[in-house]
Amino acid sequence: MQTLKNILARIWAFWGLVTFIVTFLIFFIPSMLCYVIPGNKGQKLFIDLSRYWMNIWLPLVGCPLKVYGYENFKKNTAYIVTCNHNAFLDVPISAPYTPGPNKTIAKNSFAKIPLFGWYYKKGSVLVDRKNERSRLHSFDEMKKVLKAGMNMCIFPEGTRNRTKEPLKQFYDGAFKLAEVTKNPIIPALIFNTRKAMPIDKTFYFWPHKLYMHFLPPVEVDNLKSKELRDKVFEIMKNHYLKYENNPQEKPTYQ
């Protein structure tokens, strides 16, 4: 039975790849036109188009998404949104479903992919994590994004969580950014992407309902980056454990 599931999951992964490429090509030209629209308007349109794309692709691959917590975003406030990271599937979900114009901190290597690289650059602040100058430049670029009134999406775990723990240890970057800019942090939890794309399996995709919870903002106040990091980590860990087995339940906040 497990062997049959593995075969079907790899057939489904092929379907997922084909439909991803086809739907990407449909949205590519309209998305590139956003380059000629300056400022937040162009970025908001880009994010709206990416969400429309995902609204088509996710149901096609049997992974419809339900989002809770939009009420935690206030108008005219730019947030640092910190997402957990369990699978590649988190990436095309996080920014499109974060409301308003936003950008994501992302590895610059993907920007070299033909066609997709242009799309990738539009939605990202690029960084080479191995290069100190690049890291400093990306930090300045993230400050500019927030100053312009756009949200900044960050995976504080850095890479996918390969541990058995709810969250991997957080890096300091998102929280140093919050300490410097004083922009509040909105923790975000994505559920079930690990079930759809298990991290220990290659070219494997299994249909599963997905959920995303945006939590109430964490104000910076006078907290230092490490205090913020630990506070947000505990909030996200506790929320994940509470809703891991029933993410479809509308979350309540203390």
C-alpha positions in Angstrom: 0.0 0.0 0.0 2.8 2.4 0.9 4.6 1.5 -2.4 1.4 2.4 -4.4 1.1 5.7 -2.5 4.8 6.5 -3.3 4.2 5.9 -7.0 1.0 8.0 -7.0 2.7 10.8 -5.1 5.4 11.0 -7.7 2.9 11.0 -10.6 1.1 13.8 -8.7 4.4 15.7 -8.3 4.8 15.6 -12.1 1.2 17.0 -12.4 2.1 19.6 -9.9 5.2 20.7 -11.8 3.5 20.8 -15.2 0.6 22.8 -13.9 2.9 25.1 -12.0 4.9 25.9 -15.1 1.8 26.3 -17.3 0.0 28.6 -14.9 3.2 30.6 -14.3 3.5 31.3 -18.0 -0.1 32.6 -18.0 0.6 35.1 -15.2 4.2 35.9 -16.2 3.6 38.8 -18.7 0.9 40.6 -16.5 3.2 40.2 -13.5 6.2 41.7 -15.4 4.1 44.8 -16.3 4.2 45.6 -12.6 7.8 46.6 -13.1 6.6 49.8 -14.9 4.2 50.7 -12.1 6.2 52.5 -9.5 6.1 52.1 -5.7 3.5 50.3 -3.6 0.9 50.3 -6.4 3.1 48.1 -8.6 4.1 45.8 -5.8 0.5 45.5 -4.5 -0.7 44.5 -8.1 2.2 42.0 -8.3 1.1 40.4 -5.0 -2.5 40.4 -6.1 -1.6 38.6 -9.3 0.5 36.1 -7.4 -2.4 35.3 -5.1 -4.8 34.9 -8.1 -2.2 32.5 -9.6 -2.1 30.5 -6.4 -5.9 30.5 -6.1 -5.8 28.6 -9.4 -2.8 26.4 -8.9 -3.4 25.2 -5.3 -6.9 23.7 -6.1 -5.5 22.1 -9.2 -3.0 20.2 -7.1 -5.5 19.3 -4.4 -4.1 21.7 -1.9 -6.7 24.4 -1.2 -5.7 27.0 1.3 -7.7 28.6 4.1 -6.3 31.7 5.8 -7.2 33.0 9.3 -6.2 36.2 11.0 -6.4 39.0 8.4 -8.0 41.1 11.0 -4.7 41.3 12.8 -3.3 43.6 10.1 -4.1 47.3 10.5 -4.2 49.7 7.6 -1.2 52.0 7.1 1.1 49.8 9.2 4.0 47.9 7.8 4.7 44.6 9.5 7.6 42.1 9.6 5.8 38.8 9.0 7.6 35.7 10.3 6.6 32.4 8.8 7.5 28.8 9.8 9.1 26.8 7.0 8.5 23.1 6.6 8.4 22.6 2.8 9.1 24.3 -0.5 5.3 24.8 -0.7 5.6 27.4 2.0 7.3 29.8 -0.4 4.6 30.3 -3.0 2.0 30.6 -0.1 3.6 33.1 2.3 3.9 36.3 0.3 0.8 36.0 -1.9 -1.5 35.6 1.1 0.1 38.3 3.2 -2.2 41.3 2.7 -1.0 44.4 0.9 2.3 45.1 -0.9 5.1 43.0 0.5 8.5 41.5 -0.3 10.3 38.4 0.9 13.9 38.0 1.8 15.2 35.3 -0.6 18.4 33.5 -1.8 19.8 35.2 -4.9 20.6 31.9 -6.6 17.0 31.5 -7.7 17.1 34.8 -9.5 19.4 33.2 -12.1 16.6 30.9 -13.4 15.5 32.0 -16.9 12.1 33.8 -16.9 11.3 32.8 -13.3 14.3 34.8 -12.1 12.7 38.1 -13.3 9.5 37.2 -11.5 11.4 36.1 -8.4 13.3 39.4 -8.2 10.1 41.5 -8.3 8.8 39.8 -5.1 12.1 39.6 -3.2 14.9 41.3 -1.4 17.8 39.2 -2.6 20.7 38.0 -0.4 23.8 35.9 -0.7 24.0 34.5 2.9 27.6 33.6 2.5 28.6 37.2 1.6 28.8 39.7 4.4 28.4 42.7 2.1 25.3 41.2 0.5 23.8 40.6 4.0 24.4 44.2 5.0 22.9 45.4 1.7 19.8 43.2 2.1 19.3 44.5 5.6 19.3 48.1 4.2 16.9 47.0 1.5 14.5 45.5 4.0 14.5 48.8 5.9 13.6 50.6 2.7 10.7 48.1 2.1 9.3 48.8 5.5 9.8 52.6 5.3 7.9 52.5 2.0 4.9 51.1 3.9 5.2 47.5 2.6 5.3 44.3 4.7 8.5 42.3 4.9 8.1 38.5 4.9 10.8 36.4 6.5 11.4 32.7 7.4 13.3 33.1 10.7 14.3 29.4 10.6 16.3 30.2 7.5 15.8 26.9 5.8 13.2 24.1 6.0 12.8 22.5 9.3 14.3 19.0 9.1 14.0 18.4 12.9 11.1 16.7 14.7 10.5 19.8 16.7 7.6 22.2 15.8 10.1 24.9 14.9 13.8 25.1 14.2 16.0 27.6 16.1 15.4 31.1 14.8 18.1 33.3 13.3 18.4 36.9 14.6 17.9 38.8 11.3 14.1 39.5 11.5 14.3 40.6 15.0 17.3 42.9 14.5 15.3 44.5 11.8 12.4 44.9 14.1 14.6 46.4 16.9 16.1 48.9 14.4 12.9 49.9 12.6 10.4 49.5 15.5 8.0 47.8 13.0 5.7 45.3 14.8 6.0 41.6 14.0 3.1 39.4 12.9 3.9 35.7 13.5 2.4 33.4 10.9 2.0 29.6 10.9 1.5 27.5 7.8 0.0 24.0 8.4 0.1 20.7 6.5 2.7 21.6 3.8 5.0 19.0 5.4 2.2 16.4 4.8 1.9 17.5 1.2 5.6 17.6 0.6 7.5 15.5 3.2 11.0 16.8 3.6 12.5 13.3 3.6 11.1 12.4 0.2 12.3 13.5 -3.2 9.8 14.5 -6.0 6.8 13.6 -3.8 3.5 15.5 -3.7 0.4 14.4 -1.9 -2.9 16.5 -2.0 -3.8 18.0 1.4 -5.8 20.9 2.7 -3.5 23.8 3.8 -4.1 26.4 6.5 -2.4 29.7 7.4 -2.8 31.5 10.6 -1.8 35.1 11.1 -1.4 35.9 14.8 -1.8 39.3 16.6 1.2 41.6 16.2 4.1 41.6 18.6 5.1 45.2 19.5 8.8 45.9 19.7 8.6 48.4 22.6 12.1 48.4 24.3 12.8 44.8 23.6 16.2 43.8 22.2 16.5 41.5 19.2 17.2 38.4 21.2 14.3 39.0 23.5 12.0 39.5 20.5 13.4 36.4 18.9 12.7 34.3 22.0 9.2 35.9 22.5 8.1 35.3 19.0 9.5 31.8 19.0 7.5 30.8 22.0 4.3 32.4 20.6 4.7 30.5 17.3 5.7 27.2 18.9 2.8 27.2 21.3 0.3 28.1 18.6 1.7 25.4 16.3 1.4 22.8 19.0 -2.2 23.9 19.9 -3.5 23.8 16.3 -1.2 21.2 14.7 -3.9 18.5 14.7 -6.8 20.8 14.0 -5.6 23.8 11.9 -9.1 24.1 10.3 -10.4 25.4 13.6 -10.6 29.2 13.7 -7.9 30.3 16.1 -8.5 32.2 19.3 -6.0 34.6 20.7 -5.2 35.5 24.2 
